Amino acid sequence: MKQRIRLGMVGGGQGAFIGEVHRFAARLDDRFELVAGALSADADRAQQSARELGIADARSYESFEDMARAEAARDDGVQAVAIVTPNHLHFAPAKAMLEAGIHVICDKPLTSSYAEAQALAQVVEQSGAHFAVTYNYSGYPLVREARAMVAAGALGALRLVQVEYPQDWLATAIEAEGQKQAAWRTDPARAGAGGCIGDIGTHAFHLAGFVSGQQPESLLADLSSFVPGRVLDDNAHILLRYASGARGSLWASQIAAGEENALRLRLYGETGSLEWFQENPNKLLHRPLGQAMRTLTRAGATLRDDSGAITRIPAGHPEGFIEGFAALYSDFADLIEGGEAALLPTVADGVKGVRFVDAAVQSMAQGSTWVTL
C-alpha cells in the first residue's frame, strides 16, 4: 500500500486561519498525514492544539528547534514541514528544517525581508531538500490553462498585463480592536516592510508572472495608508515595465469597500486577450481579436492535459480556494516521491515576491520613482 507522507507543522495552532487551510489542502488528495507540530509559541496552546488534531503528546513540541532535532532523529520522523507562521517567523523555522534534511512547504511571502529571502534560497540550495511556496492561485485549473494558452501563442506577443486584488476587510482599524489576523499583518515587526503588498500584492504579482511567463524589469509604486494611524500600506498602485516592451499595472487594496476577494487577471496580446476572476474561478474568458468571446470551463474538452490533471470533480461543480492549495500539496508530494512538479512555486518564486515588496517600498520612499528589479 502507498504510504502517506509524514507531515509536520510550525504555527497554525488554535485561532490561526492559514494553518487550517493548509491542513485541509494536505488531506484533500490523501497524500499527507499530520504527525507532529510546534503549533504555537505558547506551550499550553501548542499542546491543546495538537490534541485537537490527533497529534501525540510526545510529538507536540514547544519550539521548532526541538521539533527539527527530535524528528530528524526518529526513524518515523516527518518528511516535510509546513510553515504557517506570521512572515517574520518563516526564515528561522525553514532554515532549521532544511538543515535537518526535512522538506519545507512555506506560506507566502517567503520572508519579511529581501536579505532573509536571499539567504534562505542559499540554504535551500545547500540542503538538497525540496522547498515550495504556497502561491495557491497557481494551482487553479483554469489559471494553469491560461498559462498554457499564453505559452502556445494564443494571444500573440503580449502587450498589457493588468492584475488587481481588492479586499475591504481592513477598511477600518480592526487591529486596534485586537483582531488577531489584522494585528500582525499591520505590524512592520511581524509583517515586514509591506502591508497590503506583502499580504495580497505578492499573490497578484506571482499570478501575473505565472500566467504571462514574463517578469517585469522595473516598477513604480504609489503606496497609501488610508486608515488613520496605520503604518503599513493598505492600498497600492504599481506600474510595471517588461523587457519585451509589454506594460503592466498592479492594484492591491484591503480598504476597497464592498470587495471580498476580487483577484482578477487580464492579459492583452496582439491577437487576443484572456481574463480570469478568482470569485468565478471555473471560467476563463478568451477574446480572439475580431471574433466572438469564448468562455472556457473545466470541462475536459477545453482543458489541456496539464490543467485537467488537477480537476477532481465533474464539470459544473465548483472548485476553488482549498483545491488550489491542494494542487500545490499534491505537486509537492510528487517531488518528494521522486517525480516532477514543473508548475510548483519554488524558493526562487518566493525571492521574487519579496524583492517585489522591497522594490515597491523603495520606489515610494524615493518619491514614486522607477526601481529596477
Buried (B, 14 or more C-beta within 10 A) or exposed (E): EEEBBBBBBBBBBEEBEBBBBBBBBBBBBEBBBBBBBBBBBEEEBBBBBBEEBEBEEEBBBBBBBEBBEBBBEEEEBBBBBBBBBBBBBBBBBBBBBBBBBBBBBBBBBBBBBBEBBBBBBEBBEEBEBBBBBBBBBBBBBBBBBBBBBBEEEBBBEBBBBBBBBBBBBBBEBBBEEEBEBBBBBBBBEBBBBBBBBBBBBBBBBBBBBBBBEBBBEBBBBBBBBBBEEBEBBBBBBBBBBBEEEBBBBBBBBBBBEEBEEBBBBBBBBEBBBBBBBBEEBBEBBBBBEEEEEEEBBBEEEBBBEBBBEBBBEEBEEEBBBBBBBBBBBBBBBBBBEEEEBEBBBBBBBBBBBBBBBBBBBBBBEEEBEBBEB
